[in-house]
């Protein structure tokens, strides 16, 4: 299985950086996710995760380091968390981390909502504000 890497960029919208390592199981989405074609962007990401979870049968560490995401991106993030929860329910080892800037109460609220809906525990990791 190959790694998945997408370099983030800003145009009229924001595309997050994606780095998924098939060998180590370390996956990260970072930056901002503010896209119009969210389904088109996230479909290959979701397919990669599904394939990894089916074929690799190893622990996965998923780091979210998103400073902003729009509503349609939040739906795809929830899809990712549900895939991870399903894998965990079947005996897989999942570590999900959400990095947020100190004092960003909105991010904490969003992640707590994600945890309620997906039923997956996510580690909230605060880093100092710049």
Buried (B, 14 or more C-beta within 10 A) or exposed (E): EEBBEBEBEEEEBBBBBBBBBBEEBBBBBBBBBBBEEBEEBBEEBBEBBEBBBEEBEEEBBBBBBBBEBBEBBBEBBBBBBBBBBBBBEEEBEBBBBBBBEEEBEEBBEBBEEBBEEBEBEBEEEBEEEE
